[in-house]
């Protein structure tokens, strides 16, 4: 605040209610350091240009300058547990065969035959293979990318002095994820994410979880619009009014960390500040137990005098999750059990590391239509401590007209929330196309993640093109 005028400086305004950290501080099981922290700084108030969402030229610039330089989550290690397992990761015009080529070796080969360019493995597939064989003429490579066979080799003697190994992207592993980067000169993943986020990742132990539900759907909206729909809780009151009686929406906390990571924390078990005085502690619990898809397993607790809904819910969630996962969660904080922790890992990944809503969102642009996005939702569970075998879910692909609630295994209530989020995208893309205004206006605090994300996009767009370089990618193997 400006001491002389008594006025707030830009970016200092907050919802006039208890803060996220004040709510968390009253919990019985205290929050860990990574949760009990803040990292916000004002980034300006200028409008964001609309052409980045509406023009094919901007989308092509992203493919040429940004996607080729950034670390992206291609798959989970559990997708390729055994030697010979592979997973195809497609990103716009680019495609990679991520394969376990050795017991402790994972590689990401460009998914293109060095003969006439045919894809070695079909887009969107996963499976097992002893080698990488082109379906067109049978050129074959070993799992490590070394050339194994050229049919009728007598006609290709001129290739004997050439490097004929499959080019590959860089690969790093972190948190059970397989990350790839097309740029051989890019910083390491640890440098890219920064020391503080590496500490967060270490604390979450996401390598101890597995994907039990994986759903994919496409939308007629630019990939950035689709991502930004999930970057703030400002929309909850109008888009998800049914959850406001038990969700601290407008007093959510927003943070950003250097260029490539940001987050928000949205508390549950408390009423929206916009509804103060209209709902009791019992009403908050009732909001969670109504309908067929109760977040508390069908239980309908009655609060005793002086009990807080948030604490009762935390205790019940702890017991419910311990029973379901056969895991001791006595050491896990109440906020990890209840609250939504949403981290964006630039450019296209959301991680939700909490216990109640452990999820992954991934967004990929359609190479043929800059107004279309592939959106994936993956749900995680802790691996049972008793060694019970678990099975990684295969992706279920929904048609445009289908609701998320139709996905097998999806909680209908949460599927409805995802539908509410994504239904806005149709109107937003069309509205931007029709708008006479050259940009969009953002809140200084509640929409800081959108601004931070777009500023990082701008940094990459200011660079020259960085296309995969065949000369640099050629290798001996």
N, C-alpha and C positions, 0 to 999 in steps of 0.2 A: 504493500500500500504506500502511496505517496504521502509521506508524513506531513508535508506542507498543506496539501489540499484535502487530505483525508479520503481521496478517491482511490479506487482500485486501479492498479496498472493492468494493461491488457494481459489476459491469461490468468489473472489472479482470482476471478470470480468463481465461486463454488455454490452448489445447492445449499441454501440456508437450513441445513439439518445436520444430524450427526454424521460424521464421516465414516467411510468404510473402515478405517483403522480404529476408530472409536468403537464400532460395533464388534470388530474382531477381538479387541482388547478385553472385552467382558466375557469371552468364551472360557469354559472350564479347562479345556485342554488347549494350551497356548499355541499360537501360530509359530511356525519356523521362521528363521531370519529372512528367507527369500520371499515369504508372504507378508511379513510385517515390515515392509519397506515401500518407499515411493521414489519415483524417478521421472518427474515431469519438468519440462521447460517450455516456455512459450515459443512458438515457431512462426508467429505472424498471423495476420488476419486477411490477407489478400484472397481474392476468389481463385478457384482452380479452373483452368480452361476446360471447356466441354469437348473440344476437338479430340482430346486423348481418348474419349469414350466413343466417339462417333465416326472417326475416319480410318480408312484402311491404311493410309500412309503412316499414321502413328503406330498402329499395330505392327506393321512391317518393320518400323524402326526398333520396336521392342524385340522382335525376333533377331534383328541384326546386331543390336547393341547390348541388350540386357539379358535375355534368356541364355545367351552363349557365355556369359561371364559369371553367373550366379550358382550357388549351391542349392540343389533341389533334392527333396526326398523322393527317391525312385521307388523304394519298396521297404518292407521290413525284412530283417534277417530270417524271420520265421517263414517268409514266403519261399525261401530257397535254403532249406535246412541241410540238404544232402548234396554231395558232389554230383553235378549233372543237372541239378534243378535250375530253372531259369524263369525270369519274369520280364516281360516286355514293358518298358516305360516309354510312352509316347508324349511328346511335348510339341504341339504345333507341327511343323514340318520335320522335326527331329524324332528319331526313334533309337532306342538302345535295348540290347539284349543283356540284361543283368544276370550273370550266371555265377554259381559257386563252382569255380574251376579247381579248387583244392579244399582240403578240410578247413583251412583257415584263410582261404583266398577267394575274394569276390572281385569280379571284373565287370565292366560295363562297355560292351563292344557296340560301335555304331552298327545299327541294324540294316546293313546294306552289303550285298555281295560285291566283291571287287572285280567281278567279270562284267556284268551289265546292269548292276545296281538293284537287282531284285531284293526285296526284304527277305532276310533269312528266316525270321519267325513272324507270324501274323501279328498285327497290332492287337493290343489288349489281351494277349494270351500269357499263360504260364504253364509250366509242366516240367518234364524230365527229358533230357536228350544226352546221348553219349558224345555228340558232336554238333556242329553248326553247319548244316547242309542246305545249300540253295535248292529250292524246289524246281527251278527252271532248267538248269543244266547240270546240277549235281556237284558244283564246286563245293568243297568241304573243308572246314577248319576245325581244329581241336578246341576244346573248351577254353584253353588259354589264349586263343586267337591265332595260334600258329597254323600255317597252311598244311593241310593233311593230304588233299587229293585234288587234282585237276583231271577230269575225264578227257581222254584223247590228248594227253599231255604233249604228244609229239607235235601238235599244232601250236603250242605255246612256248616254244623254246626261248622266245624273246623275253619271257618273264623271269628267267632263271637268275638274272642279275638284279632283279628288282626286289624291293621289300614288299612282301605279299602277306604280311600279318594283318589281321583286322585292326584298324585304328580303334582306340578306346578313350573314353572319358576318364577323368580322375575319379577315384572312389575313396570315400572315408566312411567309417562306421561310428555312430554315436547314439546312445540311448536305445539300441535295438533297431535303429533305422539305417538304411543304406543310402548315402548321399552321393550325388554325382555332380561334376562340373566339367563343362566342355572346354574350359580355358586352361591350358597347361601353365599359364603364368599367374593364375588367380592365387590369392592368399589361401592359407590352410583354412579348414572349416573352423578351427578354434579361433583364429584371427578374425574370420568373417563374423562370427557370432559375438565375440568379445568375452573377456574373462568372467564378468558377472553372470552372463547367461550360461556359460559352461558350468559354473557352480550350481545354478538352478537345475540344469539338466542332470548333474550328478546327484542332486538331492532327490529328484523325482523317481529315479530307478525305473525308467520306462522300459528298459530291457527285460524287466521282470513281468511284463504284461504281454498279452496277445490279443489279436483282433478276432472278436467273435461275431461281428456283424459288419458288412461292407455293402453300402448302397451307393449307386451312381445315377445321376440324372443330368440332362443337358438343359440349358436355358437360352432363350433368345435375348441375351444381354451381354455386353462386354464383360470380360473376365474381371476387370477391376471394379466395376459396379457390383458384380456378384460378391466379390470379397468384401467390399466396403459395407455391404448390408449387414455384416456380422461384426463390425468393428466398434460398435457403440450400443449402449443400452438406452439412448435417448428416444429410440423408436418404440420402446416397450409399451408405453401408455396407449398409443393408438393402434399399433400393430398386434400386440399381444395383451389386450386389456384383461384377459382372464387370469394372468399370472401376477398382475400388479399388487393384489392384496398380500402377497408373500414374497415380494421381490424389491430390494432396494435399487431401483432403476436409475433415477436421476442423481442419486448420490454415489454412483459407482466410481471407482478409482481408475484413473488412466495414467499409464507410464510409457516411456519410450527409452530405448537403450541404443545409443549410437545409430548406425544406419539400418541395421537389418533385423531388429527385433523390437516389438512393442507389446503391450498387454492392457487388458482391463480386468478388474476384480468386481464382480457383481454379487452382492450378498443375498442369501436366501434366509427365510425364517424371520424376516422383518417386513413391515409394510412399506410400500412406496411413500416417500415424503409427500407426494401429491394427495395421499389418502389419509394423512394423519388425523386421528380422531374419529374416523369412520369405521375402523375395524379393531376388534379386540385381539388379545393374544390367542384366544380360542378360535377366532375367525381365521387367523393365519394358518393354524393347523388344519382347520376345516377345508381351506383352499387346497391344501396338499392331499387331502383324503377323499375329495369328491370324484365321482365318475368311476369308470371301470379300470382306468389305468393309473391308479393311485401311486404316487411316488414313494409311499410308505407301505407297500405290499398289502394294501387292504386294511391296515390297522387304522383305528379311529380313536386316538387317545383323548381323554378328557383331562384338561389341565387343572391342577390344584391351585389354590390361592397362592399368588406370588411367583408361580412358575412362568418362565419365559418360553414362548413357542420355539424359539431358535434352539435353546438348549435341549428341550425335550426331543426335537427333531434330530439333533446331532446324536443324542444318545441312542435313539431308535435306529438311525441310519447305521451307526457303528455296529449294533447288534445284527442288523439285517445283512450288512455286507460281510461281516465275519462268518455268518452262517452260510451265505451263498458261495463265498470264495474259499472257505476253510482256512482263513488267514487271520492271525492275531493283529488287530488294528488299534490296540490300546495306546500305542505310541503316536498314532496319527491325530493331528490337530482337528478341532471341530470345523475350522474353516475349510480344510481340505476335504472334509466329508460333505459339507453343505454347499459351499460357494462355487460360483463359476469363475475359473481362472482361464482366461483366453489369451494365448500368446500368438502373435503373428510372426512367423519366420519368413522373411522376405526371400523370394518373391511370392510364393503361392501356397504356403502351408500354415494352418492353424493347429496348435497343440493345446488341449485342455487337460492339464495334468492332475486335476482333482480326482477324488475317489467317487463322488456321486455322479459325475458327468465326464468320465475319462474318454475323450474323443479325439479324432483327427479329422480335420477338413482339408481337402486339397482341391485346388482350382486350376484348370488348364484351358488355355485359349484354343479355340477351333482354328486350325490353320486356313481353312477355306472361307470362314465367315467371322470377321472381327466383332460381330454383334452376337456371337454365340460362345457359351462357356460349358465345359464339362466340370461338374461339381460332384465330389465324392465325400461321403460321410463314413467314417470307420469308428466303431466302438470297441474299447479295450476293457479287458478284465485282468486282475492280477493272476499270475500262474499259481495254481494250488501248491502250497508248501509241502504237501504230502506226496508230490511227484505224480499225481494223477495226470494222465495224458490229455492234452487239449488239441483241438483242431482249428487251424486258421481258416477263417471264413473266405469263401469265394465271393467275388463281387456279384451283386444282383443289380441289373441295369433296368431302370424304369423308363417307360415311354413318357413323352412330354405331357400327355393327358393324365398320367397316373399321380396319385397322392403318395407322399412319403409313407403315410400310414398303411399303404398296401404292401409295403416291403415285408417279407417274411421275417418275423422276429422283432420288428420295430414296435416300440411302445406307441400306441395310437395317439396318445396325447402329445408326445414329443414330435411325432410325424406331423401332426396338425400345426405345431409351432413352426417347423421347418417350411411347411406350405405357406404359412402366413408371411414368413420372411421372404421367400422366393417369389410369391405372387406380386409383391411390390415391384419386382424387376421389370416386368412387362411394361408397366406404366412409366417407370423411370427411364428406360431406354427410349421409348417412344416420345416421352416428354422432352428429353434432351434434344432429340432430333428436331422437334417442333419449336424449341425455345428460341426466342429472339435474343435472350441474354447470352453473352459469350462464355459464361462460366457458372460454377456452383459456389455457394456461400457456406462456410463451415463455422461451427462453434469453436471458440478458442480452446476450450477444455474437453468437452464431451466428444468432440470429433477430432481430437488431436491425432488419433491413430490414422485417420484418413489422410490428414495433412502430412504426417510423418512418412506414410507409405508413398504418397505422390511426390514428395520432395526427393525420396530415394529413387523413384522412377526417373525424375528429372536429371539426377546426377548421372545415371547411366545413359540417358538419351543425349546428354551433352558430350559423350565420348564418341569416338569414331567407330565404325562398324568393326565387329570382332567375329568374323565367320570362322567356322572350323577350318583350320589350315592343314591341308593334306601334307605339305612338306614337313610341318612340325609333328603331325600325327603318325607319319610313317615310322616304323620301329622294327628292330630286330627282336625275334622271339624264338 
